[in-house]
Amino acid sequence: MNRAEEGRAHRDRKEKSGTQGSGKEKVRNKRQGSRRPRKSRGTGHKPVFLPVLIGVLLAAVLFFLLRGCSPDIERDKRETGKTAENAEKTEEIPDTPVDKYGVFLGIDSSSFSITKFEDYDIIVVDVQELSAQQLAQLHLAGHTVYSYLNIGSVEKSRDYFERFQEYFMGSYDNWPDEVWVDVTQEKWQKFVSEELLDRILDKDPEIDGLFLDNFDVYSRISDMENEDMTQDAYDALTAILETYQEEELPVLINGADLFVDRLIREGETGLIRGVNQETVFSRIMNYDLDLFGRQNNKEKETYLSYLKRCREAGLAVFLLEYTTDESLKKEIEQFCMKNSYQFYISEHVDLGFSDK
């Protein structure tokens, strides 16, 4: 998983104006049923007076009744509208801290414990490392389950590692058992879009979404300053996303700010549901010893600006932090509550269960 804190140049971009058309309301012109009184032959206005009087009285009563009730009626309509709108947004983007979020990629079938998840609503696990029975338990307990899927690199522990050695692009900083892979290769694209996805769906047909990692391979390729290769990488990654979209699987992208920024510029954010960003407030000082610190201000502000752009583009925002500092935990929590960002704070780089 990409947890290295690589400094990225902040790229200028055009702000996307997220104006939403509310649609034109149809106004119906209601005809008032007031007829001119017809004079009765030979009897003057007498036959007309009583109906008119009754009509006036009824109109007056109706007026006062409506006047007294209309605020409640209008309020009810507004509340109903808000409820429906909020329900739609919640279903579309689960981005309020009411739904507690957790990332547990260090959990495998041997360390799995259903009770450890009970405080979390939305969880990220590696489906390839759990049994079908364990995954069924998670769904039965009411959890929203996202499966981890590594798109831009390959771990040596995977059974398909040797199949794609010809496409490897070098070692991964801080992760010696992982290598970058050339996502522009059709064979790799087909594997992650079809075979690997089928493995996940066969084991867990009820999976709620995908947590995609190492789309940072896009920035790695773009650093080569080859426009054709950069375009090929972008096309390859968006093609993979389109495949998952066809399967109606919501996607969260971990990191990959340069790639997501381009999605925003290209108007293609509909391919993903949201983003997860690591180490916005915290910093990993030692990957082997679980030593953490505070993120430097420049990097922090760069990430915060990026997340703001994502939010303005309609994406859900998730933070993944690493710290044992209680004051920093509180700072992260308060910030996320204020901005309606989801967050998870781990005390372990490998994202195993917390000791507490």
N, C-alpha and C positions, 0 to 999 in steps of 0.2 A: 504494500500500500504506500502511496506517495506521502511521506510525512517530512521529507527533506525541505528545509526552508531555503529555497532558491530565490534570490532576489530577482525580481522581474521589472523591466523598465515599464513605467506607467505610460500607456499609449493613449493619445488623445482620441476622442471619438465624438461623434455627433450625438447629442442628447436626444433620446427618442421621446417624443411627446406622446404620452399614453392617454390621450383623450379618448373617451368612450362615448359613442353616440347613444343617446338614450332612446332614440326612436321617436317618431312623431305620434302623438296621441291623437286618436280620431275623436273629433268633437261632433256629437250629434245634436242637431238643432231640433229641439222638441217643440212641437206645435202646441200652443196653449189652446185648450178646448173651450175658450170663451166665445160664445155666439152672441150676436146682437139680438136682444129680445125682440120677438115679433109681436106686434100689437094685435090683439084679438079683436075680431070684428064685433062692433056693437057693445063691447064691455070695457073699453078703455084699457088701462094698465093693470087692472086687478088680477087677471090670471097670471101675469108675469111677476108681480111683486113678491109673492111667497117663495117661488123657486129661487129668485134672485137673492132674497134675504137668507134663505137656507144655504145657498151657495157661498154667500159672503161669510156666514158664520162658520161653515165647514172649513173654508179657506183660512180663516183666522185661527181656528183651533189647530189645523194642520201646520200653519206657519210657526206657532209657538211650540208645538211638539217637536218639529224639526229643528227649531232654533235651539231648543234645550238639548237635543240628542246629537246634533251634528258634530260637535267637537269629539264626542266619544266615538261616533261612527268613523270620522276622519282619522282619529287616533288609532282606532282598531285597524283601519285600512293600512295606515302607515306602518304599524307594528307588524301586521301580517306580511306586508311587502318586505320589511326589513328582515323578518324571520326567514322568509323564502330566499331572499338574496344571500343572507349570511349562510344559510344551510347549503346553498349551491356553492358558495366560495369555500366553505369548510370541506365539502366533498371533493372539490376541485383541487384545493391546495391546503393540506393539513399543516398550517403554519402558525398556530397559536400555541404558546407554551402550556395550554391546558392539556394537550396531548403530550405526555412525557416521552422523550426521544432517547434511544440508547443504541450504541454501536458496539457489537460484541463479536468482532472478527477473530478473537483469540479463543473462542469457544468451539470445541469439537465434540464428537459423540461421547468421548470419555469424560469430559468435564461438564457436560450439559446437566443443568438442574432447572426444572421448570419453575421452581419457587424463586429463583434468582431474577426472573423476568417480571415478577408480579407488579412491580412499581412502574412498569413502562408500557406505553400504548403502541408507539411506533418503534420497531426494532429492526436492526440490520444484522444479518447473520450470513455466514458462508454456507449456503445450502449444500455445497459439495462435501462439506465436512460433518454434516449431521445426517441422522437416519430419517427415513420417511415417517417413522413413528414419532420421533421427537418433533419434527416439523408439524405433524398433525396435532400434537399436544399444544403447540404454540397457537395455532389457529383456533383450536377448541377453547383455549383460555381467552380468546378475544383480541389477540395481538394483531396489529397490522405488520406484516412481515415483508421486508425487502431483502432480496438476495444480493450479496456481493458478487460482482463480476469484473474481472480484471481484463480490460480491453487493450491497454497500451504496453503491457509488459507480461512476463511469464515467470512464475515461481518454479524453482527446480523441483519442488515437491509434487507438482502436478504430473499426472500420468501421461500428459501429452507434451511435456517439455521437449523431449528429443525430436518430436515430429516437425518442429518449426525452427530448428537451429539455424537453417540457412537464412532465416529472416531476422536473426538477432542483430541489435544495433548497439550493443555495448552494455557495460555493467551499470547498475543502479546505485547511486550514492547512498550510503548508510544501510543498504539492503543487499548484502553480498550474495544472497541466494535468489536474486531476482535480476532479470535482464530486460532491456527494452526490446520491443518487437516492431518491425516495419508494418504498420497497419495498412499501407497502400497495397500490400500483396493480396490478391484476390483469394488465395487459398486460406489465408488467415481470416479475412473478412467473412468468408463462407462458414468457417469453423465457429467463430463467436456468434454469428447470426443464426446459424442453424443447429449444428451438432451440439455445441455447448449449451445453447438455450434449451434444446430438447432434453438434455440431461437434467437440467434444473426443473423443467416442467413435468418430466416423467416422475421425478422424485417428489415434487410438491406442485400438483396441479392448481392449488389454491393460492399460489404465491401472489402477493399484492403489488409488487413492483421490483425494480432493479436499481441497485446502487452501483453505478459504473465508475471504475477507478482508472487512473493513469491516462486520461484523455490529455494529460500534459505532454504526451508524445507529440502532440501538434506543435507545441512551442519548441520542443527539442528539434523537430524537423525544420520549423521556420527559422531557427537559429542558424541553419546552414545557408540561409540567404539565397535559396533557390526557389523562385516564385512558382515554378511548375510543380516541384515537390510539395511545397506548402499547400498549393491548391489541391493536389492529389490527396494529401493527408486530410484536408477539410472535407473533400468530397467522400472519402472513404468513411470517415467518422459519422458524417450526416447520413450516409447510406445505411450504416449499422443502426443508427437511431430510428430511421424510417422503418426498418424491419421490426424493431421492438414496438414501434407505434402500431404497426399492423396487427400485432398480437395483443394490442390494447393493454400494454404493460407500462405504467407510469415509470418515469426514469428520474433518478437523482444523479447528478454528476458531481464527483468529488474533485475539488480543486479545479485545475484547467481554466484559470481565469482568462487567458488569452483566447482560448477556443470559445468559451461562453460569451465573451465580449463580441466576438465575431458573429456568433448566433444572433446576438441582439442587433448588431448593425445590419445583418442580412434579413432581419425580420423572421427568423426561424426558431424563435424560442418555444413555439408550439410543439417542438419535438421533445421537450423535456418538461418535467413538472417543477423542478427546483435544483438548487445547488447546495452542496455541503462544502464548507471551507474549514480546513484545519488551521490550528495555531494562529488565530487572529489576535488573541490576548496573551496566549502562552507560547512558550518556546521549548523545544526539546534540546537539552544541553548534552545528554549522553543517552544514546539509544539502548545501550546494553544495561545500564544501571538505573534506568527510570529516573534520571535527574532532569528537573524542569526549571524554567525561569520565566520571566516576563518577556513578551515580545518587544522588540525595539519599536520606538514610536513611528519611524518612517514606514516600516513594514506593516505595522498595525493600521496606520491611516490609509495605506494603499489598499489593504484588504477591505477596510470599512467603506471606502469609496466604491470599490468593486461590488460589494454586497448591496449597497444602496442602488447602484445601477440595475442589479438583478431584480431587486424589489420593484423598482419603477417599471421594469419590463414585465411585471406580473408573475415573477417566479417566487416560489417558496424559498426561504433561506434557513439553512441549518448550520450550526457551528459545532465543531468537534475540537475540544480543548484538552490539554494534558497538564495537570498540576495537582499538587497536594497542598498548596497554599490556600488556606481557608478564606483569607481576605480577597484573593484573586478570584476564587470561586464565587464569592458574593458579588464582586464587581461584574463578572460575566453574567451571572443570573439577573442582576438588576438591569443591565444593558439589554439583554435579550427580552426580558419581560416588557421593557419600555418600547421596544421596536417590533414586538411580536415575532421574534426569531425563535426557532427551535434550537436547543443546545444539548450537548452531552459532554460531561467532564469526566475524563478517565484518569486514573492514577497509574496506568500501565500502558507503555508504548504498544504492547501486543494486543491491547483491547480485550483482555480477559476480564473476569469478574472482579469487582472492587473487593478489597479485603474487609470492608465494613459490612 
